[in-house]
């Protein structure tokens, strides 16, 4: 009935540790952000060693403050009633104006804040309803670890967490059934399939939870097999009547030559919360009129104070197992891959009595990770001493937004890096290089059909991993996997019906996508490489690993299945793309400069969704200055030209309920039209490059670049550009 997906969660956290001979202090914190949830957390902990470090006491305290701001899905209002959370109502005054009145919600915590508008029939609609709630979590932990012998270890831990505030899930609904019977007769379930007999309500949970955790762990090294066995048991109990048991074990088996295999198994079981229910039955004994209203009688069973149908609060058990394979390539560098299968079943609950089979499910997951221990790398004695040592491994001083700019110095060199790029658009919708009025955009921006919405904000984030290796002195191979996420918010056109079936629905609109992007594969050649001048040629491209066929969820706005999301919010091009580049870099004394030309050529006329993005050409020139052996600043000019989208999505149709005839679904905004993509752009980049010349982080390079739009000349109607940001980290070895 309602969904938070698709969504993307962004989290940043830090941890600072200080170690003495027999004690450690840890301080940490962070923030996690979603489109409907934000959480801020902090923690403090440490350990004390006794008995010649054979006994260790661990301790920790934590605090989390979280806010929920979930949009109540307007398409689901016919199926559930959110009114217990409303904090306002609205009516017309004598002058015909909408007047908003405060209302006290009937739920313990949380409230729905709404905005109002009148439709063409002068009926008041809630155009935007957001459920707000705040929660706090205080946690504490105390543990003891004891060395039992040279091959065994025992650990005991106790934890307590107190949670208060809005602890419910805004997307979980409980069905309420109205049951009526006459005195002296058996129950009669009336209209259980119709709106008069069944209605959903957003769940209501207690505003307090006290959770206790106990843990017992045992580790045993088995000398004949050079292996280790780990066993852990967890027990959790709370005042919601949930008791949970967890048993898990793994076996770490080295195989030689840097290989390690670790199989594992885990079993979990919990009892149900005391307010968990598959449905609420309101039982009335008496006589009803034809409208279903009581004439005489009494309610034998009414709504409970708390109720939830979230299967995670039911009684169930889970069983999972998997294996992890780790390969240690060099000191500090390892590759880890794993596979796990998981099954969730009510019948697996300890003692039986778990939830019925409708809540059962299973899944499997595969993963891979490249791990780089920078501290271990720095102990290799590789000769990275100061500014000159850094340039031995990475002589690139280009701005953060420049890629494919250099090859590695010599055969056998490696480099790992991470890139983050963000761009934002907001403000006016532009036609070419000039702002267009909102009325012009609505009238002409959608092919003359009238735009139902216009964009007011869009943000794109790209996360890229740089993996580089030099098989020869003149050739470097590069692999660049990518993750992308985008979000867009829109303003509705109150004069346009979203479709002919459901009628007017004047409300705001928002979309979000996120996932794996394209995979880049490149070869970089040293064309000319002298101490002060370097010319690098790059050939390569991207494979269509990012989705280009993401659909909008079927809603009142898009009432058909398989309606594609806007072209610019797909995660990839869907085509094989060729991306050549040529880069020159020079430096003398403290001065540096460079130039680059790059291109993107689509190797296919269209992808599986029927379109192809336009080709791209970009040229950059930059200059900079070394202020110290660890700090440089850069200025860059960037020119970009991109063609419009070629082809188009297949047309989507729906049946008009009034005529019974099919009609083509109206696209909802300018971004649904291929002609409104691409253009010519000029940007000014200001950058800072930081290279760590010595110490624990020696050899690491951090770059930052801010890109400010100077000139924009769009194809068609597009949202104005705000800024671009590029951040990169790299380490060569």
GUMI-673883 format. One record per residue (C-alpha): residue number from 1; x, y, z; residue in one letter. Coordinates in pm, whole numbers, plus 50000, padded with zeros to 5 digits. Layout:
<recs>
n, c1, c2, c3, res
NUM, X, Y, Z, A
...
</recs>
This chain:
<recs>
n, c1, c2, c3, res
1, 50000, 50000, 50000, X
2, 50290, 50237, 50067, X
3, 50661, 50223, 50008, X
4, 50984, 50403, 50088, X
5, 51172, 50244, 49799, X
6, 51373, 50300, 49593, X
7, 51592, 50495, 49828, X
8, 51956, 50566, 49897, X
9, 52121, 50598, 50236, X
10, 52432, 50811, 50280, X
11, 52639, 50771, 50595, X
12, 52957, 50929, 50723, X
13, 53124, 50840, 51050, X
14, 53459, 50876, 51223, X
15, 53651, 50711, 51504, X
16, 53947, 50852, 51697, X
17, 54150, 50619, 51918, X
18, 54432, 50683, 52163, X
19, 54629, 50390, 52303, X
20, 54836, 50361, 52618, X
21, 55032, 50053, 52727, X
22, 54733, 49899, 52904, X
23, 54436, 50112, 52798, X
24, 54257, 50245, 52489, X
25, 54011, 50534, 52455, X
26, 53777, 50554, 52152, X
27, 53562, 50851, 52051, X
28, 53333, 50834, 51750, X
29, 53024, 50970, 51583, X
30, 52849, 51024, 51255, X
31, 52534, 51094, 51060, X
32, 52311, 50883, 50835, X
33, 52074, 51047, 50587, X
34, 51788, 50910, 50377, X
35, 51509, 51090, 50194, X
36, 51272, 51019, 50483, X
37, 51503, 50959, 50781, X
38, 51803, 51122, 50945, X
39, 52007, 50983, 51233, X
40, 52292, 51140, 51430, X
41, 52502, 50932, 51667, X
42, 52799, 50958, 51903, X
43, 52985, 50702, 52111, X
44, 53257, 50681, 52372, X
45, 53436, 50365, 52477, X
46, 53761, 50192, 52551, X
47, 53934, 49904, 52721, X
48, 54162, 49829, 53015, X
49, 54417, 49545, 53019, X
50, 54509, 49356, 53337, X
51, 54701, 49048, 53437, X
52, 54978, 49098, 53180, X
53, 54712, 49166, 52914, X
54, 54548, 48828, 52969, X
55, 54235, 48998, 53105, X
56, 54061, 49285, 52926, X
57, 53762, 49493, 53030, X
58, 53570, 49665, 52746, X
59, 53319, 49943, 52800, X
60, 53116, 50182, 52589, X
61, 52828, 50429, 52591, X
62, 52637, 50565, 52290, X
63, 52366, 50815, 52202, X
64, 52153, 50834, 51886, X
65, 51897, 51097, 51790, X
66, 51680, 51021, 51486, X
67, 51409, 51202, 51293, X
68, 51145, 51049, 51066, X
69, 50977, 51262, 50797, X
70, 50796, 51013, 50575, X
71, 50562, 51129, 50300, X
72, 50224, 50960, 50326, X
73, 50153, 50806, 49988, X
74, 49846, 50978, 49840, X
75, 49777, 50677, 49617, X
76, 49715, 50457, 49921, X
77, 49467, 50678, 50106, X
78, 49175, 50472, 49975, X
79, 49322, 50167, 50147, X
80, 49424, 50292, 50490, X
81, 49334, 50567, 50734, X
82, 49621, 50784, 50867, X
83, 49385, 51017, 51055, X
84, 49495, 50914, 51409, X
85, 49828, 51088, 51331, X
86, 49680, 51411, 51188, X
87, 49768, 51730, 51377, X
88, 49538, 51956, 51170, X
89, 49217, 51977, 50971, X
90, 49089, 52233, 50721, X
91, 48764, 52398, 50620, X
92, 48639, 52698, 50426, X
93, 48567, 53023, 50605, X
94, 48285, 53259, 50512, X
95, 48502, 53422, 50245, X
96, 48578, 53088, 50080, X
97, 48938, 53071, 50202, X
98, 49091, 52754, 50342, X
99, 49142, 52774, 50719, X
100, 49372, 52523, 50890, X
101, 49277, 52418, 51243, X
102, 49503, 52235, 51492, X
103, 49402, 51883, 51601, X
104, 49553, 51669, 51876, X
105, 49667, 51331, 51736, X
106, 49519, 51028, 51910, X
107, 49848, 50833, 51896, X
108, 50109, 50857, 52177, X
109, 50393, 50994, 51959, X
110, 50436, 51113, 51604, X
111, 50214, 51339, 51397, X
112, 50120, 51405, 51034, X
113, 50160, 51761, 50910, X
114, 49960, 51846, 50597, X
115, 49920, 52119, 50340, X
116, 49582, 52183, 50176, X
117, 49435, 52291, 49843, X
118, 49091, 52299, 49685, X
119, 49020, 52096, 49373, X
120, 48801, 52201, 49081, X
121, 48490, 52084, 49272, X
122, 48584, 52302, 49573, X
123, 48668, 51999, 49784, X
124, 48962, 52034, 50020, X
125, 49249, 51793, 49953, X
126, 49556, 51718, 50159, X
127, 49816, 51789, 49891, X
128, 50116, 51687, 50097, X
129, 50118, 51490, 50423, X
130, 50440, 51410, 50609, X
131, 50460, 51191, 50919, X
132, 50709, 51336, 51168, X
133, 50860, 51153, 51462, X
134, 51170, 51177, 51680, X
135, 51341, 50904, 51879, X
136, 51635, 50884, 52116, X
137, 51849, 50580, 52194, X
138, 52089, 50558, 52488, X
139, 52313, 50253, 52501, X
140, 52577, 50108, 52730, X
141, 52801, 49802, 52711, X
142, 53040, 49627, 52948, X
143, 53250, 49326, 52855, X
144, 53522, 49095, 52986, X
145, 53772, 48900, 52774, X
146, 53991, 48635, 52938, X
147, 54280, 48436, 52790, X
148, 54226, 48077, 52906, X
149, 54545, 47940, 52756, X
150, 54778, 47993, 52464, X
151, 54510, 47861, 52226, X
152, 54176, 47969, 52378, X
153, 53986, 48286, 52463, X
154, 53657, 48352, 52646, X
155, 53447, 48670, 52627, X
156, 53140, 48785, 52822, X
157, 52940, 49101, 52745, X
158, 52632, 49279, 52881, X
159, 52450, 49559, 52701, X
160, 52150, 49781, 52770, X
161, 51964, 50016, 52531, X
162, 51679, 50249, 52619, X
163, 51476, 50385, 52328, X
164, 51209, 50654, 52358, X
165, 50993, 50851, 52117, X
166, 50857, 50747, 51777, X
167, 50959, 50381, 51749, X
168, 50710, 50277, 51479, X
169, 50752, 50228, 51104, X
170, 50552, 50483, 50897, X
171, 50516, 50237, 50607, X
172, 50360, 49950, 50804, X
173, 49982, 49913, 50798, X
174, 49752, 49695, 51012, X
175, 49414, 49586, 50876, X
176, 49109, 49636, 51096, X
177, 48802, 49414, 51038, X
178, 48457, 49515, 51159, X
179, 48268, 49212, 51293, X
180, 47897, 49230, 51379, X
181, 47663, 48964, 51518, X
182, 47316, 48969, 51666, X
183, 47263, 48863, 52027, X
184, 47244, 48487, 52058, X
185, 47393, 48423, 51711, X
186, 47734, 48324, 51587, X
187, 47983, 48579, 51452, X
188, 47907, 48709, 51101, X
189, 48196, 48871, 50913, X
190, 48041, 49152, 50710, X
191, 48198, 49288, 50394, X
192, 48547, 49164, 50476, X
193, 48652, 49228, 50116, X
194, 48492, 49573, 50090, X
195, 48577, 49915, 50228, X
196, 48293, 49899, 50479, X
197, 48441, 49594, 50649, X
198, 48818, 49633, 50616, X
199, 49042, 49935, 50656, X
200, 49413, 49974, 50718, X
201, 49572, 50188, 50990, X
202, 49934, 50299, 51026, X
203, 50086, 50093, 51304, X
204, 50121, 50232, 51658, X
205, 50402, 50108, 51882, X
206, 50489, 50196, 52243, X
207, 50697, 50509, 52288, X
208, 50950, 50331, 52509, X
209, 51161, 50018, 52481, X
210, 51418, 49875, 52721, X
211, 51643, 49615, 52565, X
212, 51899, 49394, 52743, X
213, 52168, 49193, 52561, X
214, 52397, 48917, 52684, X
215, 52685, 48764, 52487, X
216, 52911, 48463, 52538, X
217, 53200, 48401, 52300, X
218, 53465, 48130, 52279, X
219, 53765, 48116, 52042, X
220, 53986, 47811, 52002, X
221, 54303, 47776, 51794, X
222, 54354, 47421, 51666, X
223, 54727, 47369, 51618, X
224, 54729, 47046, 51410, X
225, 54513, 47213, 51144, X
226, 54650, 47566, 51188, X
227, 54285, 47675, 51210, X
228, 54062, 47870, 51448, X
229, 53707, 47802, 51568, X
230, 53485, 48092, 51682, X
231, 53155, 48035, 51866, X
232, 52915, 48303, 51988, X
233, 52582, 48300, 52170, X
234, 52362, 48610, 52213, X
235, 52046, 48647, 52418, X
236, 51825, 48957, 52403, X
237, 51518, 49046, 52611, X
238, 51301, 49359, 52603, X
239, 50983, 49488, 52764, X
240, 50791, 49427, 52439, X
241, 50802, 49054, 52533, X
242, 51057, 48970, 52264, X
243, 51315, 48708, 52364, X
244, 51580, 48637, 52102, X
245, 51853, 48373, 52079, X
246, 52145, 48377, 51834, X
247, 52395, 48095, 51780, X
248, 52677, 48144, 51532, X
249, 53008, 47977, 51455, X
250, 53282, 48004, 51194, X
251, 53598, 47813, 51107, X
252, 53903, 48006, 50980, X
253, 54124, 47778, 50771, X
254, 54449, 47908, 50612, X
255, 54540, 47719, 50293, X
256, 54883, 47860, 50227, X
257, 55012, 48105, 49964, X
258, 54804, 48380, 50127, X
259, 54468, 48201, 50090, X
260, 54216, 48169, 50376, X
261, 53872, 48003, 50369, X
262, 53612, 48078, 50637, X
263, 53282, 47884, 50641, X
264, 53016, 48008, 50885, X
265, 52669, 47921, 51011, X
266, 52413, 48124, 51209, X
267, 52078, 48045, 51372, X
268, 51839, 48306, 51515, X
269, 51503, 48272, 51692, X
270, 51270, 48524, 51854, X
271, 50929, 48536, 52018, X
272, 50662, 48782, 51904, X
273, 50605, 49127, 52051, X
274, 50299, 49145, 52274, X
275, 50128, 49393, 52037, X
276, 50203, 49203, 51715, X
277, 49887, 49107, 51526, X
278, 49784, 48986, 51182, X
279, 49473, 49201, 51203, X
280, 49244, 49388, 51442, X
281, 48884, 49273, 51488, X
282, 48631, 49524, 51616, X
283, 48346, 49313, 51752, X
284, 47999, 49466, 51788, X
285, 47701, 49283, 51938, X
286, 47377, 49442, 51827, X
287, 47177, 49571, 51533, X
288, 47307, 49789, 51248, X
289, 47113, 50005, 51004, X
290, 47150, 49979, 50628, X
291, 47444, 50223, 50634, X
292, 47626, 50002, 50883, X
293, 47575, 50235, 51178, X
294, 47480, 50087, 51521, X
295, 47112, 50107, 51621, X
296, 47145, 49922, 51949, X
297, 47406, 49705, 52116, X
298, 47759, 49738, 52246, X
299, 48124, 49697, 52139, X
300, 48276, 49379, 52280, X
301, 48623, 49440, 52137, X
302, 48776, 49773, 52030, X
303, 49111, 49896, 51909, X
304, 49412, 49803, 52123, X
305, 49641, 50083, 52233, X
306, 49936, 49944, 52033, X
307, 49932, 49729, 51721, X
308, 50170, 49627, 51443, X
309, 50170, 49368, 51164, X
310, 50543, 49411, 51093, X
311, 50666, 49054, 51042, X
312, 50997, 49153, 51207, X
313, 50802, 49167, 51535, X
314, 50646, 48823, 51485, X
315, 50775, 48492, 51618, X
316, 51016, 48334, 51370, X
317, 51354, 48174, 51320, X
318, 51630, 48219, 51064, X
319, 51909, 47996, 50944, X
320, 52199, 48118, 50733, X
321, 52529, 47984, 50615, X
322, 52807, 48094, 50388, X
323, 53174, 48100, 50307, X
324, 53435, 48374, 50271, X
325, 53755, 48338, 50068, X
326, 54042, 48579, 50132, X
327, 54361, 48621, 49929, X
328, 54653, 48819, 50075, X
329, 54844, 48957, 49774, X
330, 55103, 49162, 49959, X
331, 55148, 49315, 50298, X
332, 54845, 49537, 50347, X
333, 54660, 49431, 50026, X
334, 54392, 49161, 50023, X
335, 54090, 49059, 49817, X
336, 53788, 48907, 49990, X
337, 53488, 48736, 49830, X
338, 53192, 48572, 49998, X
339, 52857, 48401, 49952, X
340, 52572, 48355, 50200, X
341, 52228, 48192, 50191, X
342, 51957, 48303, 50436, X
343, 51612, 48161, 50511, X
344, 51344, 48316, 50735, X
345, 51061, 48087, 50852, X
346, 50804, 48091, 51127, X
347, 50850, 47715, 51168, X
348, 51216, 47766, 51265, X
349, 51123, 47941, 51589, X
350, 51251, 47768, 51903, X
351, 50966, 47578, 52067, X
352, 50734, 47628, 51767, X
353, 50442, 47866, 51748, X
354, 50600, 48101, 51498, X
355, 50428, 48305, 51229, X
356, 50248, 48128, 50946, X
357, 50415, 48048, 50615, X
358, 50294, 48365, 50436, X
359, 50577, 48557, 50604, X
360, 50851, 48311, 50501, X
361, 51122, 48417, 50258, X
362, 51484, 48350, 50171, X
363, 51767, 48519, 49983, X
364, 52129, 48481, 49888, X
365, 52399, 48747, 49865, X
366, 52746, 48756, 49706, X
367, 53007, 49020, 49780, X
368, 53363, 49119, 49706, X
369, 53593, 49369, 49876, X
370, 53942, 49502, 49814, X
371, 54112, 49589, 50142, X
372, 54412, 49822, 50169, X
373, 54589, 49861, 50504, X
374, 54773, 50189, 50462, X
375, 54963, 50146, 50786, X
376, 55102, 49812, 50671, X
377, 55197, 49956, 50332, X
378, 55395, 50234, 50494, X
379, 55616, 49980, 50676, X
380, 55750, 49834, 50351, X
381, 56039, 50079, 50316, X
382, 55935, 50173, 49963, X
383, 56134, 50493, 49960, X
384, 55841, 50733, 49978, X
385, 56023, 51013, 50153, X
386, 55874, 51358, 50135, X
387, 55771, 51543, 49827, X
388, 56010, 51369, 49591, X
389, 55913, 51024, 49718, X
390, 55551, 51097, 49642, X
391, 55627, 51201, 49284, X
392, 55809, 50872, 49234, X
393, 55471, 50703, 49252, X
394, 55224, 50966, 49136, X
395, 55335, 51278, 48950, X
396, 54980, 51397, 48881, X
397, 54897, 51742, 49012, X
398, 54590, 51788, 48794, X
399, 54262, 51908, 48952, X
400, 54030, 51659, 49120, X
401, 53780, 51666, 48831, X
402, 54040, 51550, 48574, X
403, 54060, 51176, 48508, X
404, 54284, 50956, 48288, X
405, 54561, 51214, 48327, X
406, 54866, 50999, 48402, X
407, 55012, 50650, 48380, X
408, 55199, 50487, 48668, X
409, 55578, 50544, 48674, X
410, 55712, 50192, 48629, X
411, 55625, 49826, 48584, X
412, 55478, 49662, 48893, X
413, 55333, 49983, 49040, X
414, 54979, 49989, 49177, X
415, 54744, 50268, 49270, X
416, 54408, 50264, 49447, X
417, 54179, 50563, 49468, X
418, 53829, 50688, 49531, X
419, 53645, 50969, 49351, X
420, 53329, 51149, 49451, X
421, 53147, 51388, 49221, X
422, 52830, 51583, 49294, X
423, 52631, 51825, 49083, X
424, 52317, 52021, 49167, X
425, 52055, 52199, 48959, X
426, 51787, 52433, 49092, X
427, 51620, 52768, 49038, X
428, 51487, 52868, 48696, X
429, 51413, 52638, 48407, X
430, 51625, 52761, 48116, X
431, 51545, 52769, 47747, X
432, 51883, 52778, 47580, X
433, 52084, 53031, 47780, X
434, 51791, 53235, 47916, X
435, 51544, 53173, 48202, X
436, 51192, 53079, 48093, X
437, 50880, 53173, 48284, X
438, 50695, 52895, 48460, X
439, 50394, 52946, 48235, X
440, 50612, 52916, 47923, X
441, 50769, 52595, 48052, X
442, 50431, 52445, 48136, X
443, 50288, 52536, 47797, X
444, 50583, 52457, 47567, X
445, 50828, 52239, 47761, X
446, 50642, 51912, 47702, X
447, 50587, 51913, 47330, X
448, 50284, 52139, 47350, X
449, 50087, 51893, 47563, X
450, 50112, 52084, 47890, X
451, 50355, 51984, 48163, X
452, 50199, 51829, 48472, X
453, 50510, 51909, 48677, X
454, 50826, 52115, 48638, X
455, 51158, 52040, 48811, X
456, 51277, 52262, 49096, X
457, 51578, 52062, 49222, X
458, 51802, 51780, 49104, X
459, 52120, 51635, 49254, X
460, 52349, 51363, 49124, X
461, 52619, 51181, 49323, X
462, 52879, 50955, 49166, X
463, 53118, 50731, 49360, X
464, 53405, 50575, 49166, X
465, 53681, 50335, 49264, X
466, 54014, 50371, 49079, X
467, 54218, 50049, 49047, X
468, 54539, 50088, 48847, X
469, 54828, 49853, 48769, X
470, 55131, 49896, 48541, X
471, 55224, 49570, 48362, X
472, 55502, 49760, 48177, X
473, 55680, 50093, 48213, X
474, 55477, 50245, 47927, X
475, 55130, 50092, 47987, X
476, 54887, 50125, 48277, X
477, 54559, 49935, 48300, X
478, 54269, 50090, 48486, X
479, 53939, 49952, 48619, X
480, 53675, 50197, 48741, X
481, 53353, 50054, 48894, X
482, 53092, 50314, 48976, X
483, 52795, 50378, 49204, X
484, 52545, 50653, 49127, X
485, 52240, 50802, 49295, X
486, 52011, 51084, 49189, X
487, 51715, 51271, 49332, X
488, 51468, 51516, 49182, X
489, 51185, 51721, 49325, X
490, 50913, 51882, 49116, X
491, 50639, 52142, 49138, X
492, 50292, 52047, 49022, X
493, 50094, 52238, 48762, X
494, 49753, 52294, 48927, X
495, 49591, 52351, 48587, X
496, 49675, 52008, 48444, X
497, 49506, 51676, 48524, X
498, 49762, 51405, 48582, X
499, 49549, 51160, 48383, X
500, 49192, 51119, 48262, X
501, 49119, 50826, 48488, X
502, 49173, 50955, 48839, X
503, 49113, 51328, 48783, X
504, 49284, 51618, 48949, X
505, 49550, 51555, 49213, X
506, 49751, 51875, 49276, X
507, 50052, 51768, 49477, X
508, 50429, 51788, 49481, X
509, 50634, 51513, 49331, X
510, 50975, 51354, 49396, X
511, 51184, 51073, 49250, X
512, 51503, 50902, 49359, X
513, 51724, 50635, 49205, X
514, 52047, 50470, 49312, X
515, 52261, 50169, 49235, X
516, 52553, 50031, 49037, X
517, 52658, 50254, 48749, X
518, 52870, 50186, 48442, X
519, 53198, 49991, 48460, X
520, 53497, 50168, 48309, X
521, 53790, 49977, 48153, X
522, 54087, 50176, 48022, X
523, 54444, 50151, 47896, X
524, 54676, 50451, 47950, X
525, 54988, 50491, 47734, X
526, 55293, 50710, 47795, X
527, 55334, 50895, 47464, X
528, 55597, 51134, 47602, X
529, 55742, 51120, 47954, X
530, 56015, 51359, 48062, X
531, 56086, 51508, 48409, X
532, 55888, 51828, 48340, X
533, 55655, 51727, 48055, X
534, 55418, 51432, 48024, X
535, 55179, 51331, 47746, X
536, 54931, 51048, 47817, X
537, 54690, 50882, 47574, X
538, 54395, 50686, 47712, X
539, 54176, 50441, 47523, X
540, 53886, 50260, 47680, X
541, 53520, 50285, 47755, X
542, 53233, 50178, 47972, X
543, 53023, 49863, 47980, X
544, 52643, 49902, 48026, X
545, 52633, 49764, 48381, X
546, 52413, 50048, 48509, X
547, 52037, 50014, 48470, X
548, 51881, 50213, 48187, X
549, 51531, 50067, 48224, X
550, 51421, 50180, 48571, X
551, 51044, 50223, 48592, X
552, 50835, 50467, 48786, X
553, 50615, 50308, 49047, X
554, 50255, 50286, 48932, X
555, 50071, 50579, 49091, X
556, 49792, 50825, 49024, X
557, 50050, 51033, 48839, X
558, 50180, 50740, 48632, X
559, 49886, 50495, 48627, X
560, 50041, 50234, 48396, X
561, 50296, 49961, 48443, X
562, 50645, 49984, 48288, X
563, 50649, 50364, 48268, X
564, 51019, 50456, 48248, X
565, 51168, 50710, 48485, X
566, 51315, 51027, 48333, X
567, 51614, 50973, 48101, X
568, 51856, 51168, 48320, X
569, 51777, 50958, 48628, X
570, 51871, 50622, 48478, X
571, 52186, 50480, 48638, X
572, 52370, 50419, 48311, X
573, 52363, 50486, 47940, X
574, 52262, 50131, 47853, X
575, 52507, 50138, 47561, X
576, 52871, 50047, 47510, X
577, 53059, 50377, 47508, X
578, 53406, 50463, 47374, X
579, 53594, 50722, 47586, X
580, 53932, 50835, 47448, X
581, 54138, 51112, 47608, X
582, 54468, 51294, 47553, X
583, 54635, 51476, 47844, X
584, 54942, 51699, 47864, X
585, 55092, 51804, 48199, X
586, 55394, 52019, 48273, X
587, 55568, 52163, 48577, X
588, 55869, 52381, 48646, X
589, 55976, 52473, 49000, X
590, 55654, 52560, 49186, X
591, 55440, 52611, 48873, X
592, 55222, 52343, 48711, X
593, 54992, 52343, 48409, X
594, 54806, 52106, 48182, X
595, 54542, 52049, 47916, X
596, 54311, 51762, 47830, X
597, 54066, 51664, 47557, X
598, 53818, 51382, 47626, X
599, 53524, 51239, 47440, X
600, 53235, 50997, 47483, X
601, 53108, 50822, 47170, X
602, 52801, 50599, 47191, X
603, 52878, 50277, 47004, X
604, 52511, 50185, 46969, X
605, 52219, 50375, 46815, X
606, 51993, 50284, 47107, X
607, 51982, 50072, 47419, X
608, 51723, 49817, 47523, X
609, 51494, 50099, 47637, X
610, 51494, 50253, 47289, X
611, 51722, 50557, 47335, X
612, 52087, 50663, 47346, X
613, 52240, 50964, 47520, X
614, 52419, 51219, 47305, X
615, 52794, 51212, 47241, X
616, 53013, 51431, 47465, X
617, 53326, 51637, 47401, X
618, 53512, 51810, 47684, X
619, 53822, 52026, 47681, X
620, 54010, 52152, 47990, X
621, 54309, 52377, 48055, X
622, 54451, 52447, 48398, X
623, 54736, 52602, 48588, X
624, 54853, 52585, 48947, X
625, 55114, 52667, 49204, X
626, 55293, 52462, 49474, X
627, 55282, 52668, 49792, X
628, 55464, 52400, 49996, X
629, 55578, 52043, 49940, X
630, 55231, 51925, 50045, X
631, 54991, 52195, 49918, X
632, 54904, 52315, 49568, X
633, 54614, 52515, 49427, X
634, 54473, 52504, 49074, X
635, 54248, 52705, 48842, X
636, 54078, 52528, 48551, X
637, 53860, 52627, 48258, X
638, 53625, 52361, 48121, X
639, 53423, 52352, 47798, X
640, 53166, 52073, 47747, X
641, 52939, 51996, 47454, X
642, 52677, 51720, 47468, X
643, 52418, 51615, 47211, X
644, 52050, 51557, 47282, X
645, 51902, 51214, 47352, X
646, 51846, 51004, 47039, X
647, 51543, 50780, 47013, X
648, 51283, 50759, 47289, X
649, 51112, 50526, 47533, X
650, 50831, 50313, 47391, X
651, 50495, 50488, 47427, X
652, 50287, 50385, 47730, X
653, 49909, 50354, 47701, X
654, 49615, 50322, 47938, X
655, 49245, 50256, 47892, X
656, 49015, 50552, 47950, X
657, 48747, 50439, 48196, X
658, 48492, 50674, 48040, X
659, 48533, 50584, 47672, X
660, 48694, 50241, 47695, X
661, 48950, 50353, 47436, X
662, 49328, 50345, 47476, X
663, 49519, 50671, 47505, X
664, 49888, 50755, 47523, X
665, 49992, 50840, 47876, X
666, 50101, 51199, 47907, X
667, 50461, 51249, 48009, X
668, 50472, 51456, 48322, X
669, 50761, 51699, 48273, X
670, 51023, 51851, 48037, X
671, 51274, 51584, 48140, X
672, 51060, 51319, 47966, X
673, 51139, 51461, 47621, X
674, 51467, 51371, 47442, X
675, 51504, 51720, 47292, X
676, 51544, 51866, 47643, X
677, 51888, 51713, 47701, X
678, 52242, 51823, 47627, X
679, 52388, 52160, 47536, X
680, 52709, 52360, 47562, X
681, 52864, 52461, 47893, X
682, 53159, 52658, 48031, X
683, 53275, 52613, 48391, X
684, 53546, 52760, 48614, X
685, 53716, 52519, 48854, X
686, 53901, 52614, 49173, X
687, 54101, 52331, 49328, X
688, 54319, 52235, 49623, X
689, 54561, 51939, 49616, X
690, 54705, 51800, 49939, X
691, 54984, 51539, 49944, X
692, 55098, 51389, 50274, X
693, 55482, 51387, 50253, X
694, 55561, 51199, 50575, X
695, 55417, 51032, 50883, X
696, 55150, 50767, 50919, X
697, 54959, 50889, 50609, X
698, 55264, 50937, 50387, X
699, 55192, 50905, 50015, X
700, 54820, 50976, 50037, X
701, 54683, 51245, 49807, X
702, 54358, 51436, 49861, X
703, 54214, 51670, 49599, X
704, 53914, 51904, 49604, X
705, 53769, 52107, 49319, X
706, 53468, 52337, 49304, X
707, 53317, 52388, 48958, X
708, 53116, 52707, 48908, X
709, 52902, 52738, 48595, X
710, 53001, 53040, 48384, X
711, 52791, 52988, 48072, X
712, 52502, 52753, 47998, X
713, 52333, 52702, 47662, X
714, 52085, 52416, 47689, X
715, 51908, 52217, 47424, X
716, 51541, 52282, 47499, X
717, 51406, 52331, 47852, X
718, 51628, 52226, 48143, X
719, 51683, 52323, 48506, X
720, 51960, 52576, 48568, X
721, 52296, 52451, 48697, X
722, 52410, 52541, 49049, X
723, 52756, 52389, 49100, X
724, 52976, 52084, 49069, X
725, 53207, 51931, 49330, X
726, 53486, 51677, 49279, X
727, 53680, 51506, 49558, X
728, 53945, 51237, 49509, X
729, 54180, 51029, 49721, X
730, 54462, 50813, 49587, X
731, 54753, 50607, 49712, X
732, 55031, 50461, 49499, X
733, 55258, 50173, 49594, X
</recs>
